[in-house]
Amino acid sequence: MPHIDYFLSTISPFTYLAGTRLNEIAEKHGATVMYKPMDLMAVFARTGGVPPKDRHPNRQALRAQELRRASVKTGLPMNFQPAHFPTNMAPSSYAIIAAQKSGGGDLNGLVHSFLRACWAEEKDIADDAVIKDCLETAGFDPTLADSGMLSGAEEYAANTEEAVNRGVFGSPFYITDQDERFWGHDRLDDLESHLAGKL
C-alpha cells in the first residue's frame, strides 16, 4: 500500500488551494496519508526561503497573480489580503496532530477548514473558538484543542525538524514512500501520475 507524508502549514495560501484533492487521490490509489503540520517560517529560515512580506516586489507581484489565477482554476473563493494573515499557526497545527491521533473524524476536512477559515472566511485560526468549531464541524471532540497542546507542541517541533531533514522547503509538500517529492498544489496531478505508475 503506497504512503504519503504530507507536510503542511495551516496558513499557506497554496495549501488552501490544494483543497481536498489529496484525500481523493489517496483513496483512488489506496494510499495512506500522514499529516505533518510544521512551522513554515522556521522551515523557510533554515532552507533559504523568505516570508512573503520580505520578498522582492517582483516576487510578491507574481505571487499575487498566481493566487488569483489558482483561485479561478480551482473554484475556491479567496480573500487575497485576509484580515488574520499571518497569524500563529501553532494552535491549529496542534489540533490537527491531536485529531489525527484520536481518529474518528474527517482529518482532511479539518485541515481544509482551517485553511478556508483563514483565506476565505476572515477568521483567526489562532483563536480558540475558531479551532474548536473547526474540530467539531469535522467530527472531532472540540476539547482536543485543549488536551492535545503538550504532545502537539512536541510533535509539531519534530515535524519541522523532519521536514528540513527530508528536503521540504515549502507548503504543501508531499513525499511518497519511495522518496518522490512534490511541492505545491499544482503538483497534485504529478503525484497522482506517480501513484498510478505513470511518472
C-alpha positions in Angstrom: 0.0 0.0 0.0 1.5 3.3 -1.0 2.0 6.0 1.6 2.3 9.8 1.5 3.8 12.1 4.2 2.0 15.4 3.8 4.0 18.4 5.2 1.8 21.4 5.5 1.3 24.8 7.0 -2.2 25.9 8.2 -1.7 29.5 6.9 -0.3 28.7 3.5 -2.5 30.0 0.6 -1.2 27.4 -1.8 -2.1 24.7 0.7 -5.6 26.1 0.8 -5.7 26.0 -3.0 -4.9 22.2 -2.8 -8.4 21.8 -1.5 -9.3 18.3 -0.5 -7.8 16.7 -3.6 -5.1 14.8 -1.7 -7.7 12.7 0.1 -9.4 12.0 -3.2 -6.2 10.9 -4.8 -5.1 8.8 -1.9 -8.5 7.0 -1.8 -8.4 6.3 -5.6 -4.9 4.7 -5.3 -5.3 3.0 -1.9 -2.7 5.2 -0.3 -2.3 6.1 3.3 -1.6 9.7 4.4 0.2 11.0 7.4 -0.5 14.7 8.1 2.6 16.6 9.4 1.8 20.2 10.3 5.1 22.2 10.5 6.4 25.6 11.3 6.7 27.0 7.8 8.6 30.2 9.0 11.2 28.0 10.7 11.5 25.9 7.6 11.9 29.0 5.4 14.6 30.3 7.7 16.6 27.0 7.5 16.2 26.3 3.8 16.7 29.7 2.2 13.1 30.8 2.0 11.8 34.2 2.7 8.4 35.2 4.3 6.1 36.8 1.6 6.3 40.2 3.1 10.1 40.2 2.9 10.3 39.1 -0.7 11.3 41.3 -3.6 8.4 43.3 -5.1 8.8 41.3 -8.3 8.2 38.0 -6.5 5.3 39.5 -4.5 3.6 40.7 -7.7 3.9 37.2 -9.3 2.6 35.5 -6.2 -0.5 37.8 -6.2 -1.2 36.9 -9.9 -0.6 33.2 -9.2 -3.0 33.2 -6.3 -5.7 34.9 -8.3 -5.3 32.5 -11.2 -5.3 29.5 -9.0 -8.4 30.6 -7.2 -10.2 30.8 -10.5 -8.9 27.4 -11.7 -9.7 25.6 -8.5 -13.0 27.3 -7.9 -12.0 28.1 -4.4 -13.1 31.6 -3.2 -10.2 33.6 -1.7 -9.5 36.8 0.0 -6.1 37.8 -1.2 -5.4 40.1 1.8 -7.0 38.2 4.7 -7.6 40.0 8.0 -5.8 37.4 10.0 -2.6 36.7 8.0 -0.1 36.0 9.1 -1.2 34.5 12.4 0.1 32.0 14.8 -0.2 28.6 13.0 0.9 26.5 16.0 -2.5 26.1 17.8 -4.3 24.9 14.7 -1.4 22.6 14.0 -1.6 21.1 17.5 -5.3 20.5 16.9 -4.6 18.6 13.7 -2.0 16.5 15.4 -4.3 15.7 18.3 -7.2 14.9 15.9 -5.0 12.5 13.8 -4.1 10.6 17.0 -7.7 10.4 18.2 -9.2 9.4 14.9 -12.9 9.2 14.2 -13.4 12.4 12.2 -12.6 13.9 8.8 -9.0 14.9 9.1 -8.7 16.1 5.5 -11.8 18.2 6.1 -10.3 19.6 9.3 -7.1 20.7 7.6 -9.1 22.4 4.8 -11.4 24.1 7.3 -8.5 25.8 9.0 -7.2 27.0 5.6 -10.6 28.1 4.4 -11.2 29.9 7.7 -8.0 32.0 7.1 -8.3 32.5 3.3 -12.0 32.7 2.6 -13.9 33.4 5.9 -11.8 36.1 7.6 -11.3 34.1 10.8 -8.3 33.9 13.0 -7.2 30.3 13.2 -5.2 31.0 16.3 -8.4 31.8 18.1 -9.6 29.0 20.4 -13.2 29.3 19.5 -12.4 29.0 15.7 -10.2 26.0 16.4 -12.9 24.2 18.4 -15.6 25.0 15.8 -13.4 23.5 13.1 -12.8 20.4 15.2 -16.4 19.9 15.9 -17.5 20.5 12.3 -15.1 17.9 11.1 -16.4 15.3 13.6 -13.8 15.6 16.3 -14.1 16.3 20.0 -13.6 20.1 20.3 -11.8 19.6 23.7 -8.8 18.2 21.7 -7.9 21.9 21.3 -7.0 21.9 25.0 -6.0 18.3 25.8 -3.5 17.9 22.9 -1.4 21.0 23.5 1.7 19.5 25.1 2.0 16.4 22.8 1.0 18.6 19.8 3.8 21.1 20.5 6.4 18.3 20.7 5.2 16.6 17.5 5.0 20.0 15.7 8.7 20.7 16.5 9.6 17.1 15.4 7.6 17.5 12.2 9.5 20.8 11.5 12.9 19.1 12.1 11.9 16.1 9.9 10.7 18.4 7.1 14.1 20.1 6.9 15.9 16.8 7.1 13.8 15.3 4.3 14.1 18.1 1.8 11.0 20.1 2.5 11.1 23.9 1.9 7.5 25.0 1.4 3.9 24.0 1.7 2.1 21.9 0.6 4.8 19.3 0.2 4.2 15.6 -0.4 6.7 12.8 0.0 5.9 9.3 -1.0 7.3 6.1 0.5 9.7 6.0 -2.5 11.0 9.4 -1.5 9.4 11.1 -4.6 8.8 14.7 -3.6 6.1 17.0 -4.9 5.9 20.7 -3.9 2.8 22.8 -4.5 -0.9 22.4 -5.1 -0.2 22.4 -8.8 1.8 19.2 -8.5 -1.1 17.0 -7.3 -1.6 15.7 -10.9 2.1 14.6 -10.9 1.6 12.9 -7.5 -1.4 11.1 -8.9 0.5 10.0 -12.0 3.3 8.7 -9.8 0.9 6.7 -7.7 -0.6 5.3 -10.9 2.9 4.2 -12.1 3.0 6.7 -15.0 5.6 9.0 -13.7 
